[in-house]
Amino acid sequence: MRYLHTAGPMYKQKLLKLKSILHDKFDGQTVYIAFSGGLDSRFLAYAAGYFGFDVCLFHISGPHIPKLESLAAEKWAQQHGFTIKTISINPLEIEEIRQNKKDRCYHCKRNMFIKLLSLAPSICDGTNHSDLGVYRPGLQALRELKIFSPLAEAGLTKNEIRVIGKEIGLDQPDQPSHPCSLTRFPYDFSITAEGLDLVIKLEEFLEKTFKEKLASNLSYRVRLVEKDRYECHIQSSDFEVIPMSLLNQLKTTVAILYPDISFDIKPLEQLSGFFDRH
């Protein structure tokens, strides 16, 4: 582990624990990872590779995954020398997911990992220790299917992953979280491919504008809060750096592009779990 000299004692200990966990489970075997391209799955793949394991990444594509996100995941894997296989899944074919029941994530995770387990003897995912303390119905599906979560088992929190990632040379350790697009809709609201496409297009438009005008990564989500009423929720600390003129410009442009919907931009102290609180 050539880079451990750069990590502090606490982080070095956690890296050694992660290595030990992977070694006990996969000694001499390929580590198969469900790979979204988000920070957690990138960190897990990067660490496993540097520990000397053979790594194969499985990336899910479908109407709930932005195409730009899939392209970025595939590009990152190729740049870092990982084998990546993209598997197409349409979660809207499952009634409980399409109708957005409160346990939607359970059915989505179960459907996805059953598919992946047909392709590999065992699968790792990027669940971290911080995920264990919030509402995540998908965790039950992981337990039932015996999906292995090395980061959670090593006790690595989201913040520790960011800090350790930076210390060991992982690119974009400050990558904002970007949960599945299915989370952008109220419970018991029927999700359509068209609705998903609109949310994804709005978020891509905002991301492009923020990068061009502010040259920074902001944490935000576009959500359907009522029929034909969408809101962009931005982390309060990020909202403060956006000029009012830019906010007004964004709302005006969206109104021109999508005249059949209403759209607003609001700050939120707690960005995740919006529909679990409402």
N, C-alpha and C positions, 0 to 999 in steps of 0.2 A: 504494500500500500504506500506508494511513493510520496503521497501528498499529506500524510497524517502529521508531519512536522509542522504544517501550517495551521493546524486546528488547535484550539484551546483544550485543556484537560477534559472538560465536561463533554465537548463535542467529539474529541478523540475517543472517549469511552463509548459514546453512542454509535460512532462509526464502527468501532470494533464489535459492538453488540450486533449491529446490522449485518456485518460480515459473517459473524458466527451463526446467526439465524439462517442466512442464505446458505452457508456451508452445510449446516445440519440438514437442510431440506433438499438441497440441489447439488451436493458434491458430485462432480463428474457429469452432471445433467444440464440440459438447456433450461434457462429460466424464461418461461413464457409470461409476458406481461400484457395485461389489458391496457392499451396506451391511447389516452385521449390527446396527448400533446400538451396537457396542462403541467403545472409545476411539479406536482407530486409524482406523476408517472414518468416525467422526464428525469427527475432526481433519482427515482428508483432504477431506471434503465442505466443512467449515467454511473451510479454507484456500483451496480452489478457488473457493468462492463469493466470498470477500473479495478474491481476485486478479482477480475480474471474469468468471470463466468461467460459462457456463450449465451447470448441474449436474443430472443425473438419477440418482436412486438406485434400485437394484434390491435389494429385500429378499426373501430366501428364507424361506418358511414350510413347515412340515411337522411330522411327529411328533417330530423331534429338536430342534425349536425351541420353547421355552416361549411360550405365547400372550401372557403378560405382556411378554415380551421383544419380540415382534413389535409389540404395541400401543405400547410405549415408543418403538421405532424409528420407527414411523409418526407418533407424536405429535411427536417431536423434529424430524423432517423438516418437518412441516407448520408447526411453530412458527418454523422458520428459513427458511421460504419455498422449500423444495426440492420439486421433483416427485419422488414416490416411487411405485414400482410394486411390488406384492407378487406373487411368483410361487410357486405351490405345487409342491413337489417331495417325493416320498416315497423317501428313499434306501434304505429297507428292501426295495424292489423289486429291488435289485441284490444278487446272491448274495454277492459279496466283501465288501460292506458289512454285510449281514445276518449273515454268519458271523464278522464282526469280525476279518478277517485283519490282519496287521500293516501291510499297505499299504492299509488301509481308507480312510485320508484321501486317498490318491491317487485311488481310484475315486470317492470322494464329490466331491472338488473337480472332477475331470474331468467327471462327470455334471452338476454344477451349472453349470460355466462353458460347457459345450457348449450348454446350454439358454439361458444368458444371451447367448451370441454369436449365437444365432438371433434375438435381439431388438435387437441393437446392433452397429455395425461394429467396436467395440473396447471392452474393459472394463478398468477399473482395480480393483485390490483394495488392502486396507489392510495388506499385509505390510510390516513395518518391518525395519530393519537387524538388530535383536536376534533376529528369527525365523530369520535365515540361519545362526545358529550352533548351532541345536538340531535334534533329529530332527523333521522335518516332511516326510513323504512327499508331501504335497499340493503341495509346491513343484515337484516334477517335472511334475505336471499343468499348473501355471501356465506353466512353461517351454515345454512341448509345445504349448500352445494360445496362446502369445505374449500372456499376460495381463500387463498393465503394472502394476508396483508402484512408484509414484512415491516413497513414503516410504523404501523400501529403497534405491532409486537415489540419493536425496538423502542417504543415510547417517544417517537419523534413527532413533535408538534409542528404545525404549519410554520410558525415563526422560526423554529430551529432548522427546519428544512431550508428556509430562505437564507439564514445566516451561514449554515454549514455549506449550502450550495455555493454561496459566494466564495467561501474560504477554499473550497476544493476546485474551483474553476468552472462551475456550471454556468452557462450563459443564461441571461435573463432570470436571475434569482428573485427579482422583484416582480415577476410576471403576475398580473392581476388574476384572481380567480374568475373563471367563466363557466358557471354551472350549465348543465344541459338546458337547451331551449324549451324543453317541456315544462320547466319550472316557471315559465313566464305567464302562466295562465291560472285563473282561479280554480279551486277545486270544484268538481261537478260541472265544469264547463266543457262542452264537446270540442276537442282540439281537431283542427283540420290541417291538411298539408298547406293550404293557402294561408291559414293563420300563422303557422310556423314560418312560412316563407316571408311574410310581412314583418314579423318580429326580427328575423335574421337580417333582412334588408335595412330596417331602421337602425339596428345596432351597428351594422357595417358602415352605414352612412355617418353615424355619429363618431365611430372610431376613426374613420378617415379624416373627418373634419377636425377632431380634437388633436390628432397627430400633426396635421398641417398647421393649425392655428396656435397650438400650445406646445407642441413637440414633447408631449409627455403621455404616460399611460394613466388613465383615470379609471376608477372602479365605478361601474354603473350597470344597470339592467333596464331593458325596455320591457314593460309588463302591460298586459291587457287587464285593466282593473274593472271594467264593465264593458258591456257590448259596445263595440266601436269606439271605446275610450281607452287610449294608451297613455302611459306615463313613463318617462325616463327617470329612474331613481338613481341619484348620484351620491356617493359617499360624501358626507357633509364637509369633510376636510378638503376634498377635491372640488366640491361645488364652489367653495370660497375663492378659488383661483380663476374661475371662469368669468370673463367680463360680461356684464349684462347685455352689452351690444351683441356678443356672440350668441348668448342664450336666445335673444329675440330673433336673430338671424336664423338660427336652427329651427325655431318654431314656425317661422314664416315659410321657410323652405319646405318643411314637412307638410304644411298646410297646402302648398302648391302641388307637391308631388302626390299627396294622398288626400284629396278633398273630401273623401267620404268618412274620414275618421277625425276624432279630436285628439290632440296631442299636447302634453305639458311636460315640463322638466322640474323636478323637485329634489331637494336634498333629503337624505335619510341618515340618521346616526348609525343605525344597524341595517346594513344592506341586504344580508342574507335572511332567508326564512320569512319573507314578507307575508306570504299567504298563510303561513302557520300562525301568524299573529293576528290575522284579520278574518 
